[in-house]
Amino acid sequence: MASGSSSPSGNLARLLDLRAGVAKASDAFRVSHFELHPELTIDFYAGHLLATHYPKTEKNPRNAARYWCEQAASALKDRFGMEARSAVWKSRPDNLSHSGDEPARPDVLFGEPPAGRFQVTENGVPLWVSLEAGFSTGLFLDMRDGRKVVGAQVRRRLKEGRGVRALNLFSYTGAFSVVAALRGAPEVVEVDIGPRWLDWARANAELSGVQGSIRQVRADAVAYLADLAGRGERFDIIVVDPPSYATSREGRFTVRDGYLSMAHDLKTVLAPGGLLLAASNLAGWSWASFRQSLAMFRLVERLPPPPDFPGADYLKAGLFEPAR
């Protein structure tokens, strides 16, 4: 065991108490955000645990990962009646983006992990995830509240008789798109450059039967946004949650430069009275600097880290409207 805790069951009980609301609404959530071990996160995905190692000094992370996953499995069953049938672990290098996140079989700690994709449910929305999808799973758990906010805004606008045309840039596996469509958005355009992610997003849409409301575009999101601005296209809700870094045949994307280059076009494409949900998970980029990159917009609501990601200061997310 590689932690200074003398009472793992007590620590886990306290952690799960903080996550009770999340676990009631979703069967995919973070069990430990470095609270149990300074180099490990542990996530629960519908009966399966994923421990991710962020290397610093740990000499034998596999042993620590197995120990804490075993403890987490026992605590989850006692507290929520959730059974963890398997656990796997991965060691995560720095500066990953989902564009380069290639499939990889994880190291099994115990049990039999699912092969390929399997379903989780987040706030009533079924979505596909995979423990073999490189260093992500197809669903970024820390943006759960962002998806909930988008769904609530779609419903509110529909109730008020306002437009609900939605644009999801850097759409990845399309979770934002599915939520918007399920909550009633009649048209959602999702844009990503990766065919693998668009295929996954299509499967997610089919799970909820909303594929007819979602139009996919395979393109560089920054270039496509500029094209939309040039054509005078307008959207009532725009979601921008880009990778921190990405490399493709079109060039190299960095999120800091990306936001600066997109800001004017985002304001042009956002319809009057529209809302922008913007986010970044780039560690070391301060909220003040992130906010400055969106100086053309007024902050409506800053989204704090969800309760299962306490102290996640890397995460910056907010709801914005055009500045007057």
N, C-alpha and C positions, 0 to 999 in steps of 0.2 A: 504494500500500500504506500502511495507517494503523497500523502496529505498529512497535515498536522492535526486533523480532527481526531478526537478520542471517542466521538459518538456519531458515527456515520448515520445511524438510524434517526437520531435526533436532528441532524442537519438536513437530511432528506425530508423528514416530516415537515420541517419549517419551509423548505423550498416548495414542496407540493401544496402546502396551505396557500402560498402566494399564487400558485398556478391553478387553483381550484376552479375559478371562473373560466379560464381558458379551456381546461380539460372537459368542462361541462358542455362546451359548444363545439369543440374540435378534438379529433383524435390524432392530431399532429401538432406537437408543441415541443418546446425546449425544456428538458428536465433540469439541466444545470448549465448555466452560462458562466463557466469558470469558477462557480462557487465551491464545488467539491474538489477541484484540482486546478491549479493555475494555468495548465496547458491543455486542458480537455474541456470540450463541450459535449453534452449528451442530449440527443434528440429522440423523441418517441414518435414513430410513424405507424399508427394502426397495428400495434402488436409487435413492432420490431424496433430495436434500439440502434442508434448510430452514434458512436463516439468518434469525435474528430480531434486529432492531436495537432496543436499549433506549436511547432518545435521551438524550444528555448534551451533548456538544460537537461530535461528528463532523459535518463539513460535507458530506461526500459519502459516506454510508454504503453506497450501492449499489456503488460501485467497490470499497470494502473488502470487502463481502460477496461480490462476484464473485471477487475475488482469492483470498480464503480458501477459498471453496468449490472453486475450481479446484485449489488446493493439497490440500485435503482429499480430493477425488476421486482424485487421483494417489496419495496416501498410503494410502487405503483399498484401492485395487487392489493396491498393492505389498505391504501388510502382511497383509490378510485375503482378497485375491482378490475383494473386493466392488466391483462396478462401480456408480458413481453416474451414472445415465443423464440426470439433470436436476438443476437447482438453482433454487430460488426464494428470494425474501427478502420479509420484512414488517417494517414499523416499528411497534413496539408501544407504545401509550399506557399510562399508569399506570392502576391500579385497575380492571382488567378482571375480570369474573366470567363463568363460562360461560353464565350466564343471558342475558347481553346480547351474546354472541359470535356475530355474524351472519355468514353465508357471504360470502366475498369472494375474488375471483380474485387470487392473489399475483402479484408482479412476477417474470417469468422472467429468470434470469441466464444459463442455457444449457440446451440440450436441450429435450425435450418432456415437461413434467410430466403426470402422470395426471389425467384429468378425473374429478371425483366421488371416490368412495371406492375404496380399494385395500387389499389385505391385507398385514399384517405378522404375524410370529410371535414371541411373547414366551414364553420358557421352555416351548416346545411348544404354546402356546395361540394359535390364529389369531384375529386381531381386525381390524376395519375401521378405517382412518384416512382422513383427507382433508387435503390441503394447501389446500383451499378453505373450511375450516370456521372462518372468522374467525381469531382469534389463538390458537386451540388446534387440535389435530388429531384430537380424539376420544380421545386416549390420553395421560395424563400420565406421561411416562417416569420422572419422579423418584419415583413410587410403585410402581415395578416390584417392589422388595423387599417392600413392604407386601403386594402381591398374593401373592407367593411365601410369605410368612409365613402368610397366611390359608389358602392351600392346604395348607400343612404342618400347620396346626392342625386343619383338617378331617380330614385323613388320620389324625392322631394320635388324635383323639377317636373316630373310627370304629374304629380298631384296639383302643382301650380299651373299646369298647362303650358310649360316652357319647353324649349327644344332640348333634345337629349341625344344629339349626334356625338358619338365618342370616338376618340383617336387614341390608340395605345402604341406608343413608340418604344422600340427595344422590347418587343412584346414577350420574348422568351417563350415559355410554354403556355402563354395566354390566360393565366389565371385572372388577371384584371378584366380581360375581355369577357370571359365567361360570367363573372360576377355582374358586370354592367349589363350584359344581355339578359341574364336571368332576372335582374331587377326591373327589366322593361325597356332598356334602350333598344330602339328598333334598328339602329345601324351602328355597328362598331367596326372600325378599320384598324387592323393590327398589323404592325410593320416590324419585321426582323429580317436580318440578312442570312440567317442560318436555316437551311431546309430541314435539318433535324429538329429544330425547335418548332418550326411551323407545322411539321407533321405531328409533333407531340401536342401542340396547341389545338390542332384539328381534332385529335382524339379526345382532348379535354372538352371541347365544345360539343362533341357527339355524346359524351357522357350525360350532359344536361339537356340535350336536344335543342341547342341554340345555334347550331352551325348555320342556319339560314339567316341569322342576324349579324353574322361576323364575316367580314371580307378580309382575306389575307393578302398582304403585299410583301413579296420578297424583295427587299431593297435596303440599301444603306439608309438608316433612319434620318440622319442629318441631311443627306441629299434629298430624300423624299419630302422632308418637311419644307425645305427650300422650294421644291417643285410645287407643293401644295400652296405655299404663300404666293408664288408667282401666278398660279392659276386662280387665285381668289377664293380658294376653298375655306370653309369655316366649320369649326367644331365647337360644341357646347361644353364638352368635358375632354380634357387632354391629360393623359398619364405619361409621365417621362420618368423611367426608373432604369437608367443605363448602367452597363457594367463600368467598373472603374477604369479598366483598360481592355482594349480589344484590338486584334490585328486581323485584317482580312486583305483580299486582293485590292480592295479600294483604298487601303492605307491603314494607319494606326490611329485609333481613337483613344483619347484620354478624357475622363469625365470633366475635369476642370475646364479644359479648352472647349470641350463639347458644349457645355452649358453656355459659355460665353458666345460661342458661334451660333447657338440655336435661339438665344433669348429674343432677338428681334423677330425672327420668323414665328416663334411660339406666340408672341403677342399679336402678330398679324393674323395668324390662323385661328386664334381663340376668338370665338364670336362674342359680341357685346353681351355682358352679363354672364359670360362663361367662366369656368373654373379649371385651374391647372393643378394637378397633383404632381409635385416634383420630389424626387428622392435621390439620395446617393449613400452608398455604404463605404465610401473611401475613408479609411482610417487616416487621421492626421489632418484632414481637411476640416477646418473649424466651421461651426454653424454660421459665424459672422461672414466668413469668406464665401460659403455656399450661398448665403442670403444675398451677398453683394452681386453674385453672378446673375441673380434674378431681380436686380434693382428696378427693372421695368414693371415689376409686379408688386402688388400689396399683399402682405401676408394676412390671410383670413384665419388660419388655424395652424399652429405647429403641432405635429403629431409626435408625442413622446414615445420612447421605446416601449414595446408591449411588456406586460408584467413578467413574462418568462425570459426577457432579455434585460434584466436590471443593469443599469449603468452602461448600457451599450452606446457610448458617446460617439462611436463611429457612424451611427445611423442618423441621417438627417432627412427629414420628410416634412412636407407642409402642403397645405391647400392655399392656393394663391388666386388672385384676380388681377386684371390689368390695373396698373396705377393710373389714377386720373391726372 
